[in-house]
Amino acid sequence: EGVDSPSNVTKKDCLLGDNVIVAPGAVIKESVIGANCRIDGAARIIRCVLMEGVVVEKRAELTGCVIGRRAQIGRGS
């Protein structure tokens, strides 16, 4: 519901919680995203677990990470 086009979220290997907002251009593969998270544009999340309330800003790239509740990943990280 909160996934804007043209985002790339692979449905067969991802799990998104309630109220997740994914901006256009984001890529999410093989990941679990907790409730109330926000993924900004051009962010790449691959093989990660994000707990509830996480904010991933533009152009951040996460691979193989476990991110705790209410964390904020800065722009271009």
MOPAC internal coordinates of N, CA, C and O (Angstrom, degrees):
PM7 1SCF
backbone

  N    0.0000 0     0.00 0     0.00 0    0    0    0
  C    1.4448 1     0.00 0     0.00 0    1    0    0
  C    1.5232 1   111.09 1     0.00 0    2    1    0
  O    1.2310 1   119.62 1   136.74 1    3    2    1
  N    1.3327 1   118.33 1   -43.26 1    3    2    1
  C    1.4596 1   121.69 1  -178.11 1    5    3    2
  C    1.5121 1   113.66 1   -93.63 1    6    5    3
  O    1.2310 1   120.02 1  -165.81 1    7    6    5
  N    1.3492 1   117.56 1    14.19 1    7    6    5
  C    1.4592 1   121.32 1  -178.46 1    9    7    6
  C    1.5214 1   108.59 1   -96.75 1   10    9    7
  O    1.2310 1   120.89 1   -63.31 1   11   10    9
  N    1.3356 1   115.90 1   116.69 1   11   10    9
  C    1.4631 1   121.04 1   179.22 1   13   11   10
  C    1.5210 1   110.17 1   -86.55 1   14   13   11
  O    1.2310 1   120.82 1   -31.56 1   15   14   13
  N    1.3292 1   116.03 1   148.44 1   15   14   13
  C    1.4610 1   121.17 1   174.22 1   17   15   14
  C    1.5118 1   107.62 1   -82.69 1   18   17   15
  O    1.2310 1   118.18 1   -30.86 1   19   18   17
  N    1.2698 1   121.07 1   149.14 1   19   18   17
  C    1.4540 1   131.12 1     0.15 1   21   19   18
  C    1.5242 1   113.14 1   -95.64 1   22   21   19
  O    1.2310 1   118.91 1  -118.03 1   23   22   21
  N    1.2911 1   119.68 1    61.97 1   23   22   21
  C    1.4619 1   122.88 1   175.35 1   25   23   22
  C    1.5171 1   109.09 1   -75.56 1   26   25   23
  O    1.2310 1   121.01 1   -25.66 1   27   26   25
  N    1.3350 1   115.67 1   154.34 1   27   26   25
  C    1.4574 1   121.24 1   179.97 1   29   27   26
  C    1.5228 1   108.23 1  -116.22 1   30   29   27
  O    1.2310 1   120.51 1   -83.75 1   31   30   29
  N    1.3255 1   116.63 1    96.25 1   31   30   29
  C    1.4616 1   122.34 1   176.88 1   33   31   30
  C    1.5233 1   106.58 1  -117.54 1   34   33   31
  O    1.2310 1   120.67 1   -66.11 1   35   34   33
  N    1.3416 1   116.33 1   113.89 1   35   34   33
  C    1.4613 1   118.69 1  -179.31 1   37   35   34
  C    1.5191 1   108.98 1   -76.24 1   38   37   35
  O    1.2310 1   120.56 1   -62.79 1   39   38   37
  N    1.3194 1   116.54 1   117.21 1   39   38   37
  C    1.4514 1   122.14 1  -172.89 1   41   39   38
  C    1.5174 1   113.23 1   -72.14 1   42   41   39
  O    1.2310 1   119.62 1   148.98 1   43   42   41
  N    1.3190 1   118.32 1   -31.02 1   43   42   41
  C    1.4581 1   119.88 1  -175.22 1   45   43   42
  C    1.5236 1   113.62 1   -74.92 1   46   45   43
  O    1.2310 1   119.20 1   158.93 1   47   46   45
  N    1.3190 1   119.13 1   -21.07 1   47   46   45
  C    1.4574 1   120.18 1  -177.15 1   49   47   46
  C    1.5296 1   114.01 1  -128.39 1   50   49   47
  O    1.2310 1   119.59 1  -161.13 1   51   50   49
  N    1.3434 1   118.38 1    18.87 1   51   50   49
  C    1.4628 1   122.85 1   177.54 1   53   51   50
  C    1.5216 1   110.57 1  -125.75 1   54   53   51
  O    1.2310 1   121.65 1   -29.23 1   55   54   53
  N    1.3195 1   114.46 1   150.77 1   55   54   53
  C    1.4572 1   120.89 1   175.88 1   57   55   54
  C    1.5256 1   107.51 1  -131.31 1   58   57   55
  O    1.2310 1   120.55 1   -59.46 1   59   58   57
  N    1.3320 1   116.55 1   120.54 1   59   58   57
  C    1.4602 1   121.92 1   179.79 1   61   59   58
  C    1.5192 1   109.20 1  -113.20 1   62   61   59
  O    1.2310 1   120.85 1   -47.40 1   63   62   61
  N    1.3348 1   115.99 1   132.60 1   63   62   61
  C    1.4549 1   121.98 1   179.24 1   65   63   62
  C    1.5254 1   111.99 1   -77.40 1   66   65   63
  O    1.2310 1   121.18 1     5.24 1   67   66   65
  N    1.3218 1   115.35 1  -174.76 1   67   66   65
  C    1.4637 1   121.81 1   179.85 1   69   67   66
  C    1.5224 1   111.38 1   -69.42 1   70   69   67
  O    1.2310 1   120.67 1   -33.55 1   71   70   69
  N    1.3267 1   116.32 1   146.45 1   71   70   69
  C    1.4679 1   124.22 1   174.50 1   73   71   70
  C    1.5245 1   113.65 1    59.77 1   74   73   71
  O    1.2310 1   119.58 1  -147.71 1   75   74   73
  N    1.3130 1   118.41 1    32.29 1   75   74   73
  C    1.4669 1   122.22 1   176.17 1   77   75   74
  C    1.5196 1   108.00 1   -84.14 1   78   77   75
  O    1.2310 1   120.81 1   -47.76 1   79   78   77
  N    1.3438 1   116.06 1   132.24 1   79   78   77
  C    1.4569 1   121.80 1   178.95 1   81   79   78
  C    1.5259 1   107.87 1  -113.32 1   82   81   79
  O    1.2310 1   120.90 1   -58.62 1   83   82   81
  N    1.3325 1   115.89 1   121.38 1   83   82   81
  C    1.4658 1   122.02 1   179.25 1   85   83   82
  C    1.5183 1   107.48 1  -118.41 1   86   85   83
  O    1.2310 1   120.64 1   -62.17 1   87   86   85
  N    1.3304 1   116.38 1   117.83 1   87   86   85
  C    1.4618 1   121.81 1  -177.77 1   89   87   86
  C    1.5308 1   110.68 1   -77.12 1   90   89   87
  O    1.2310 1   120.07 1   -18.81 1   91   90   89
  N    1.3352 1   117.47 1   161.19 1   91   90   89
  C    1.4606 1   121.04 1   178.30 1   93   91   90
  C    1.5287 1   111.81 1   -58.68 1   94   93   91
  O    1.2310 1   120.71 1   -38.95 1   95   94   93
  N    1.3103 1   116.25 1   141.05 1   95   94   93
  C    1.4534 1   121.59 1   177.13 1   97   95   94
  C    1.5095 1   114.70 1    90.71 1   98   97   95
  O    1.2310 1   119.36 1   173.87 1   99   98   97
  N    1.3144 1   118.83 1    -6.13 1   99   98   97
  C    1.4670 1   121.59 1   178.84 1  101   99   98
  C    1.5266 1   109.95 1   -76.56 1  102  101   99
  O    1.2310 1   121.11 1   -30.71 1  103  102  101
  N    1.3483 1   115.48 1   149.29 1  103  102  101
  C    1.4573 1   121.87 1   177.85 1  105  103  102
  C    1.5202 1   107.60 1  -123.83 1  106  105  103
  O    1.2310 1   120.61 1   -55.87 1  107  106  105
  N    1.3339 1   116.44 1   124.13 1  107  106  105
  C    1.4653 1   121.44 1   178.25 1  109  107  106
  C    1.5168 1   107.85 1  -130.62 1  110  109  107
  O    1.2310 1   120.74 1   -58.86 1  111  110  109
  N    1.3452 1   116.19 1   121.14 1  111  110  109
  C    1.4648 1   121.46 1  -179.44 1  113  111  110
  C    1.5226 1   109.58 1  -136.09 1  114  113  111
  O    1.2310 1   120.64 1   -39.50 1  115  114  113
  N    1.3228 1   116.39 1   140.50 1  115  114  113
  C    1.4670 1   123.67 1   174.41 1  117  115  114
  C    1.5301 1   112.06 1    50.06 1  118  117  115
  O    1.2310 1   119.92 1  -133.93 1  119  118  117
  N    1.3288 1   117.76 1    46.07 1  119  118  117
  C    1.4632 1   121.59 1  -173.77 1  121  119  118
  C    1.5198 1   112.08 1  -135.16 1  122  121  119
  O    1.2310 1   121.71 1   -18.14 1  123  122  121
  N    1.3425 1   114.34 1   161.86 1  123  122  121
  C    1.4573 1   122.35 1   174.43 1  125  123  122
  C    1.5244 1   107.05 1  -120.82 1  126  125  123
  O    1.2310 1   120.78 1   -56.58 1  127  126  125
  N    1.3286 1   116.12 1   123.42 1  127  126  125
  C    1.4598 1   121.99 1  -177.82 1  129  127  126
  C    1.5281 1   108.16 1  -115.40 1  130  129  127
  O    1.2310 1   120.27 1   -57.52 1  131  130  129
  N    1.3203 1   117.08 1   122.48 1  131  130  129
  C    1.4606 1   122.23 1  -178.18 1  133  131  130
  C    1.5158 1   113.10 1   -72.78 1  134  133  131
  O    1.2310 1   120.98 1    -5.44 1  135  134  133
  N    1.3155 1   115.72 1   174.56 1  135  134  133
  C    1.4657 1   122.54 1  -178.38 1  137  135  134
  C    1.5257 1   111.73 1   -64.58 1  138  137  135
  O    1.2310 1   120.97 1   -30.00 1  139  138  137
  N    1.3214 1   115.75 1   150.00 1  139  138  137
  C    1.4679 1   124.31 1   174.10 1  141  139  138
  C    1.5219 1   114.30 1    61.75 1  142  141  139
  O    1.2310 1   119.69 1  -150.26 1  143  142  141
  N    1.3215 1   118.20 1    29.74 1  143  142  141
  C    1.4630 1   121.89 1   176.76 1  145  143  142
  C    1.5168 1   109.81 1   -90.74 1  146  145  143
  O    1.2310 1   121.05 1   -22.65 1  147  146  145
  N    1.3511 1   115.60 1   157.35 1  147  146  145
  C    1.4603 1   121.40 1   175.65 1  149  147  146
  C    1.5224 1   108.57 1  -130.65 1  150  149  147
  O    1.2310 1   120.95 1   -55.41 1  151  150  149
  N    1.3241 1   115.79 1   124.59 1  151  150  149
  C    1.4554 1   122.08 1   178.74 1  153  151  150
  C    1.5232 1   106.95 1  -114.41 1  154  153  151
  O    1.2310 1   120.39 1   -65.30 1  155  154  153
  N    1.3318 1   116.86 1   114.70 1  155  154  153
  C    1.4551 1   120.88 1  -177.84 1  157  155  154
  C    1.5256 1   111.22 1   -80.99 1  158  157  155
  O    1.2310 1   120.80 1    -8.83 1  159  158  157
  N    1.3280 1   116.08 1   171.17 1  159  158  157
  C    1.4582 1   122.74 1  -175.03 1  161  159  158
  C    1.5173 1   113.80 1   -60.25 1  162  161  159
  O    1.2310 1   121.37 1   -32.29 1  163  162  161
  N    1.3286 1   114.98 1   147.71 1  163  162  161
  C    1.4638 1   125.23 1   177.05 1  165  163  162
  C    1.5234 1   112.85 1    64.21 1  166  165  163
  O    1.2310 1   119.27 1  -166.69 1  167  166  165
  N    1.3105 1   118.99 1    13.31 1  167  166  165
  C    1.4723 1   121.27 1   175.35 1  169  167  166
  C    1.5262 1   108.51 1   -79.67 1  170  169  167
  O    1.2310 1   120.48 1   -33.64 1  171  170  169
  N    1.3392 1   116.69 1   146.36 1  171  170  169
  C    1.4661 1   122.01 1   178.28 1  173  171  170
  C    1.5224 1   108.29 1  -123.15 1  174  173  171
  O    1.2310 1   120.95 1   -57.74 1  175  174  173
  N    1.3275 1   115.79 1   122.26 1  175  174  173
  C    1.4612 1   121.60 1  -179.74 1  177  175  174
  C    1.5181 1   107.36 1  -125.97 1  178  177  175
  O    1.2310 1   120.50 1   -65.81 1  179  178  177
  N    1.3338 1   116.65 1   114.19 1  179  178  177
  C    1.4587 1   121.78 1  -176.06 1  181  179  178
  C    1.5227 1   109.28 1  -130.31 1  182  181  179
  O    1.2310 1   120.40 1   -54.43 1  183  182  181
  N    1.3357 1   116.84 1   125.57 1  183  182  181
  C    1.4699 1   124.71 1   178.94 1  185  183  182
  C    1.5270 1   111.93 1    54.13 1  186  185  183
  O    1.2310 1   120.40 1  -129.13 1  187  186  185
  N    1.3324 1   116.84 1    50.87 1  187  186  185
  C    1.4686 1   122.03 1  -178.05 1  189  187  186
  C    1.5204 1   111.78 1  -124.31 1  190  189  187
  O    1.2310 1   121.42 1   -18.90 1  191  190  189
  N    1.3352 1   114.89 1   161.10 1  191  190  189
  C    1.4527 1   122.56 1   170.95 1  193  191  190
  C    1.5269 1   106.60 1  -123.42 1  194  193  191
  O    1.2310 1   120.64 1   -59.32 1  195  194  193
  N    1.3279 1   116.39 1   120.68 1  195  194  193
  C    1.4583 1   121.75 1   177.57 1  197  195  194
  C    1.5202 1   107.71 1  -113.99 1  198  197  195
  O    1.2310 1   120.53 1   -57.72 1  199  198  197
  N    1.3312 1   116.59 1   122.28 1  199  198  197
  C    1.4605 1   121.14 1   178.09 1  201  199  198
  C    1.5289 1   109.61 1   -72.59 1  202  201  199
  O    1.2310 1   120.10 1    -0.04 1  203  202  201
  N    1.3246 1   117.42 1   179.96 1  203  202  201
  C    1.4615 1   120.64 1  -174.93 1  205  203  202
  C    1.5289 1   112.76 1   -67.84 1  206  205  203
  O    1.2310 1   121.79 1   -34.47 1  207  206  205
  N    1.3388 1   114.18 1   145.53 1  207  206  205
  C    1.4588 1   121.56 1   174.54 1  209  207  206
  C    1.5131 1   116.14 1    79.00 1  210  209  207
  O    1.2310 1   118.96 1  -167.48 1  211  210  209
  N    1.3116 1   119.60 1    12.52 1  211  210  209
  C    1.4692 1   122.39 1  -178.48 1  213  211  210
  C    1.5319 1   109.49 1   -77.59 1  214  213  211
  O    1.2310 1   121.01 1   -38.14 1  215  214  213
  N    1.3342 1   115.67 1   141.86 1  215  214  213
  C    1.4646 1   122.18 1   175.45 1  217  215  214
  C    1.5234 1   107.40 1  -118.17 1  218  217  215
  O    1.2310 1   120.95 1   -56.43 1  219  218  217
  N    1.3347 1   115.79 1   123.57 1  219  218  217
  C    1.4622 1   121.81 1   176.56 1  221  219  218
  C    1.5117 1   106.45 1  -113.01 1  222  221  219
  O    1.2310 1   120.39 1   -64.05 1  223  222  221
  N    1.3295 1   116.87 1   115.95 1  223  222  221
  C    1.4614 1   121.11 1  -175.59 1  225  223  222
  C    1.5296 1   111.61 1   -82.53 1  226  225  223
  O    1.2310 1   120.84 1    -5.08 1  227  226  225
  N    1.3343 1   116.00 1   174.92 1  227  226  225
  C    1.4661 1   122.64 1  -174.51 1  229  227  226
  C    1.5206 1   112.94 1   -54.90 1  230  229  227
  O    1.2310 1   121.59 1   -38.12 1  231  230  229
  N    1.3394 1   114.57 1   141.88 1  231  230  229
  C    1.4715 1   125.33 1   174.12 1  233  231  230
  C    1.5213 1   114.50 1    61.10 1  234  233  231
  O    1.2310 1   119.22 1  -164.12 1  235  234  233
  N    1.3291 1   119.09 1    15.88 1  235  234  233
  C    1.4648 1   121.26 1   174.92 1  237  235  234
  C    1.5237 1   108.27 1   -77.59 1  238  237  235
  O    1.2310 1   120.45 1   -35.49 1  239  238  237
  N    1.3440 1   116.75 1   144.51 1  239  238  237
  C    1.4557 1   121.88 1   179.00 1  241  239  238
  C    1.5215 1   108.99 1  -125.57 1  242  241  239
  O    1.2310 1   120.88 1   -59.00 1  243  242  241
  N    1.3253 1   115.92 1   121.00 1  243  242  241
  C    1.4602 1   121.78 1   179.52 1  245  243  242
  C    1.5190 1   108.60 1  -121.40 1  246  245  243
  O    1.2310 1   120.35 1   -50.63 1  247  246  245
  N    1.3241 1   116.93 1   129.37 1  247  246  245
  C    1.4559 1   121.52 1   177.55 1  249  247  246
  C    1.5177 1   108.51 1  -134.97 1  250  249  247
  O    1.2310 1   120.45 1   -57.53 1  251  250  249
  N    1.3283 1   116.74 1   122.47 1  251  250  249
  C    1.4629 1   121.98 1   176.25 1  253  251  250
  C    1.5160 1   114.02 1    65.94 1  254  253  251
  O    1.2310 1   119.63 1  -143.45 1  255  254  253
  N    1.3170 1   118.32 1    36.55 1  255  254  253
  C    1.4659 1   122.38 1  -175.96 1  257  255  254
  C    1.5291 1   112.31 1  -108.89 1  258  257  255
  O    1.2310 1   121.50 1   -26.37 1  259  258  257
  N    1.3226 1   114.73 1   153.63 1  259  258  257
  C    1.4579 1   121.87 1   167.69 1  261  259  258
  C    1.5224 1   105.65 1  -119.42 1  262  261  259
  O    1.2310 1   120.50 1   -62.76 1  263  262  261
  N    1.3369 1   116.65 1   117.24 1  263  262  261
  C    1.4618 1   122.26 1  -174.69 1  265  263  262
  C    1.5237 1   108.85 1  -111.79 1  266  265  263
  O    1.2310 1   120.47 1   -51.87 1  267  266  265
  N    1.3245 1   116.71 1   128.13 1  267  266  265
  C    1.4564 1   122.85 1  -177.32 1  269  267  266
  C    1.5121 1   113.99 1   -72.11 1  270  269  267
  O    1.2310 1   121.41 1    -6.71 1  271  270  269
  N    1.3248 1   114.91 1   173.29 1  271  270  269
  C    1.4730 1   122.18 1  -176.55 1  273  271  270
  C    1.5188 1   112.20 1   -61.80 1  274  273  271
  O    1.2310 1   121.91 1   -39.15 1  275  274  273
  N    1.3343 1   113.95 1   140.85 1  275  274  273
  C    1.4714 1   124.49 1   175.33 1  277  275  274
  C    1.5277 1   114.07 1    55.92 1  278  277  275
  O    1.2310 1   119.68 1  -152.47 1  279  278  277
  N    1.3245 1   118.21 1    27.53 1  279  278  277
  C    1.4622 1   121.70 1   175.97 1  281  279  278
  C    1.5139 1   110.08 1   -79.14 1  282  281  279
  O    1.2310 1   120.97 1   -23.45 1  283  282  281
  N    1.3335 1   115.76 1   156.55 1  283  282  281
  C    1.4621 1   120.70 1   176.15 1  285  283  282
  C    1.5223 1   108.16 1  -125.96 1  286  285  283
  O    1.2310 1   121.23 1   -58.57 1  287  286  285
  N    1.3276 1   115.25 1   121.43 1  287  286  285
  C    1.4663 1   121.92 1   178.55 1  289  287  286
  C    1.5161 1   106.84 1   -98.24 1  290  289  287
  O    1.2310 1   120.24 1   -60.19 1  291  290  289
  N    1.3206 1   117.15 1   119.81 1  291  290  289
  C    1.4612 1   122.54 1  -172.67 1  293  291  290
  C    1.5066 1   115.16 1   -69.84 1  294  293  291
  O    1.2310 1   121.66 1   -16.14 1  295  294  293
  N    1.3117 1   114.42 1   163.86 1  295  294  293
  C    1.4520 1   123.33 1  -178.52 1  297  295  294
  C    1.5216 1   110.55 1   -59.88 1  298  297  295
  O    1.2310 1   120.38 1   -51.16 1  299  298  297
  N    1.3381 1   116.88 1   128.84 1  299  298  297
  C    1.4629 1   122.19 1   176.29 1  301  299  298
  C    1.5078 1   114.95 1    74.49 1  302  301  299
  O    1.2310 1   119.69 1  -168.39 1  303  302  301
  N    1.3250 1   118.20 1    11.61 1  303  302  301
  C    1.4697 1   120.59 1  -179.69 1  305  303  302
  C    1.5082 1   110.85 1   -69.92 1  306  305  303
  O    1.2310 1   120.10 1   180.00 1  307  306  305

